[in-house]
Amino acid sequence: MAASNRTQVLRLYRALLRASQRFTAYGYRTYAIRRIRDAFRENKHLKDSEEIQTLVNKARTNLEIIHRQWLRWPMAQSLSFYIGILESIYTHWSYS
């Protein structure tokens, strides 16, 4: 692996680990960290630059997904909170 590819992959690896630390739920966080480490270990001996670039692109896509999930998480928590309140109000005040 060329030096530039190596630094690119290491930066991506660190960014993925940092992003996965933002998950507040312990299960999601530990699964993401374990999966990232396993995937990079499995592929650390690759020599084909095309295959490396394909995996780097997949990792970047996964990093974007983690960022999107992290940005949506507070909204999802508050939304589920309000839905829970509305459901409890509806069940207590429904007319049968």
DOFIMAR-89302 format. One record per residue: residue in one letter; x, y, z of N, C-alpha, C in turn. Coordinates in steps of 0.001 Angstrom, whole numbers, padded with zeros to 6 digits, always signed. Each point is the difference from the previous one (the first is absolute). Layout:
AXYZXYZXYZ/...
% end
This chain:
M+000853-001163+000000-000853+001163+000000+000902+001229+000000/A-000294+000942-000859+000789+001222-000072-000204+000825+001263/A+000963+000868+000268-000058+000802+001223-001236+000891+000034/S-000369+000568-001145-001183+000867-000025-001274-000802+000266/N-000083-001217-000561-001148-000858+000287-000036-000382+001466/R+001153-000280+000555+000078-000390+001405-000496+001114+000914/T+000452+001219-000233-000451+001115+000843-001485+000266-000199/Q-000476-000144-001236-001415+000191-000277-000840-001031+000757/V+000435-001247-000014-000731-001065+000679+000049+000198+001518/L+001146+000379+000524+000113+000222+001453-000867+001165+000457/R-000034+001055-000784-000871+001138+000347-001459-000419+000008/L-000378-000769-000994-001377-000478-000086-000335-000920+001171/Y+000928-000876+000354-000181-000905+001138-000225+000799+001287/R+000854+000989+000232-000141+000828+001209-001302+000788-000008/A-000373+000528-001172-001246+000762-000100-001208-000877+000290/L+000018-001225-000496-001094-000928+000274-000093-000334+001487/L+001144-000242+000617-000012-000298+001439-000487+001190+000817/R+000457+001199-000363-000458+001197+000716-001489+000218-000181/A-000481-000180-001218-001428+000202-000263-000852-001021+000747/S+000470-001226+000080-000790-001024+000686-000024+000219+001509/Q+000949+000741+000534-000006+000311+001437-001154+000924+000376/R-000599+000651-000981-001086+000944+000279-001328-000685+000300/F-000130-001276-000352-001246-000699+000293-000186-000066+001506/T-001167+000424+000457-000247-000022+001443-000373-001393+000493/A-000631-000776-000850-000406-001351+000387+001225-000916-000009/Y+000234-000645+001109+001182-000848+000162+000061-001103-001055/G-001123-000630-000288-000035-001095-000965+000396+000445-001399/Y-000557+001135-000439+000352+000520-001325+001480+000369-000065/R+000459+000654+001051+001395+000473+000036+000982-001169-000048/T-000201-000999+000841+000944-001118+000028-000069-000831-001282/Y-001206-000146-000557-000115-000741-001257+000737+000733-001117/A-000178+001307-000086+000654+000771-001059+001515-000075+000131/I+000512+000156+001201+001452-000045+000209+000546-001381-000343/R-000676-001033+000459+000453-001360-000295-000028-000284-001495/R-001062+000420-000660-000134-000252-001439+001064+000758-000803/I+000289+001228+000382+001032+000796-000679+001354-000670+000155/R+000344-000365+001216+001302-000639+000240+000132-001311-000756/D-001050-000806+000031+000045-001289-000701+000169+000188-001506/A-000737+000938-000571+000067+000221-001446+001388+000473-000430/F+000594+000892+000771+001328+000480-000373+001060-001079+000208/R-000151-000810+001034+000959-001102+000210-000083-001036-001111/E-001215-000312-000440-000183-000978-001069+000707+000422-001282/N+000032+001287-000249+000493+000491-001280+001354+000687+000080/K+000715-000153+001084+001253+000732+000142+001120-000541-000889/H-000139-001188-000527+001054-000586-000835-000280+000152-001496/L-000990+000770-000371-000314+000187-001413+001104+000767-000710/K+000257-000375-001246+001029+000664-000809-000589+000683-001231/D-001144-000494-000481-000620+000529-001214-000574+001388+000272/S+000506+001003-000721-000409+001380+000262-001464+000250-000362/E-000515-000688-001023-001417+000166-000351-000907-000534+001096/E+000358-001141+000534-000799-000591+001075+000072+000870+001255/I+001179+000525+000280+000159+000897+001153-000873+001229-000179/Q+000010+000576-001190-000799+001201-000255-001491-000288+000113/T-000428-001172-000449-001405-000387+000141-000395-000075+001469/L+000854-000608+000812-000293-000109+001435+000055+001356+000696/V+000903+000875-000436+000072+001352+000558-001294+000749-000306/N-000503-000141-001206-001262+000661-000360-001161-000534+000832/K-000023-001315+000237-001045-000574+000856+000111+000536+001424/A+001231+000118+000497+000199+000517+001355-000434+001456+000096/R+000273+000784-001034-000456+001401-000002-001525+000079+000020/T-000634-000868-000754-001464-000044+000002-000512-000345+001390/N+000634-000970+000656-000395-000363+001365+000223+001145+000975/L+001078+000749-000188+000260+001161+000858-001100+001042-000174/E-000421+000231-001228-001102+000935-000240-001284-000479+000660/I-000242-001307-000033-001189-000564+000642+000060+000218+001513/I+001167-000230+000592+000147+000214+001444-000250+001462+000335/H+000535+000916-000803-000226+001427+000246-001479+000359-000108/R-000675-000553-001003-001432+000287-000144-000791-000535+001181/Q+000306-001215+000425-000704-000589+001142+000240+000819+001257/W+001228+000463+000164+000323+000779+001188-000733+001334-000012/L-000119+000613-001174-000699+001277-000080-001498-000162+000211/R-000550-001129-000432-001430-000242+000159-000366-000502+001386/W+000954-000544+000737-000298-000667+001272-000718+000887+001011/P+000483+001243+000270-000736+000815+000989-001432+000285-000432/M-000202+000209-001297-001344+000252-000490-000865-001248+000174/A+000568-001158-000281-000760-001243+000143-000353-000254+001457/Q+000924+000306+000906-000299-000190+001412-001145+000905+000433/S+000044+001268-000377-001054+000916+000410-001317-000352-000671/L+000048-000428-001256-001207-000385-000709-000653-001212+000664/S+000787-001013+000360-000580-001169+000654-000551+000368+001372/F+000643+000949+000667-000492+000477+001288-001385+000619-000171/Y-000152+000862-000995-001293+000647-000217-001051-000979-000488/I+000396-000963-000823-000953-001012-000455-000486-000815+001198/G+000917-000351+000916-000387-000730+001200-000984+000781+000844/I+000228+001300+000142-000921+000847+000768-001360+000058-000676/L+000002+000187-001321-001268+000076-000724-000763-001308+000075/E+000700-001134-000080-000680-001297+000103-000597-000191+001385/S+000719+000401+001033-000551-000171+001350-001201+000912+000211/I+000058+001212-000548-001152+000903+000105-001188-000581-000744/Y+000257-000527-001192-001087-000561-000802-000649-001189+000697/T+000817-000887+000588-000583-001185+000643-000768+000373+001268/H+000445+001017+000707-000695+000392+001221-001252+000821-000267/W-000053+000710-001092-001113+000886-000262-000885-000469-001141/S+000228-001224-000489-000848-000469-001114-001390-000326+000522/Y-000971+000265-000844-001379-000272+000370-000415-001320-000584/S-000452-000895+000846-000427-001318-000472-001486-000121+000112/
% end
